[in-house]
Amino acid sequence: KHTPEGYARAKQCFEQALETDPDYTLALLGLAEFYWQNAFYGFQYPRDALVLAKQAASRALESDDALAEAHALLGTLRGVADYDWEGAGAAFRRALELDPNSPYVLFRYANFYLWPQTQAEEASALLERVLAVDPLWVLAHWVLGYYVYARKQYDRAVHHLHAVIEMEPGFYLAHCVLGLVYTQQEMHLKALQALERACALSPGNAFTRGVLAYALGKSG
């Protein structure tokens, strides 16, 4: 679950696995993913979490340099955290060389390399490919929902965001982006309902409160 409690439980599981085997590659990758997600969703101070994510990802690659997913996560961190797009590109190329069909690698490449490099069509096409393989991947639906919202394809955005909420009702960012979509469609009551739900699911979150304030202003 994409909640602080869900992530904390996952971290406990990864740490228990590493107590048994300190070089367990998948547990190291999971721990790196935990810290990255904590930074991304604002569950932990990003500067601290990103340092720990890079450390865990590097340890995973020391254990198994052929793990495509670890290279993809390292590419994500190099680009988003360090703004080292050349280094990010090298890491993603290595990941794609190792496993060109991995949904995880394709998702990260689309979301954290192609999209920031303003290659929106290519990023969206890759996410469609990911969802063709794994139609129940909540994050892929959410990200694609945001992409098509940003490209003003509002009906497609609603489709993907509703898919997220159906599978994971507590995922606050899906409600948040849905509120933005409804705001652009001037469906203000639906927008405010979605954003109030997002705020209720993420108490004290400055981002969701800011989006709600924006929608209130647009509603008049």
Secondary structure, 3 states (H helix, E strand, C coil): CCCHHHHHHHHHHHHHHHHHCCCCHHHHHHHHHHHHHHHHHCCCCHHHHHHHHHHHHHHHHHHCCCCHHHHHHHHHHHHHCCCCHHHHHHHHHHHHHHCCCCHHHHHHHHHHHHCCCCCHHHHHHHHHHHHHHCCCCHHHHHHHHHHHHHCCCHHHHHHHHHHHHHHCCCCHHHHHHHHHHHHHCCCHHHHHHHHHHHHHHCCCCHHHHHHHHHHHHHHC
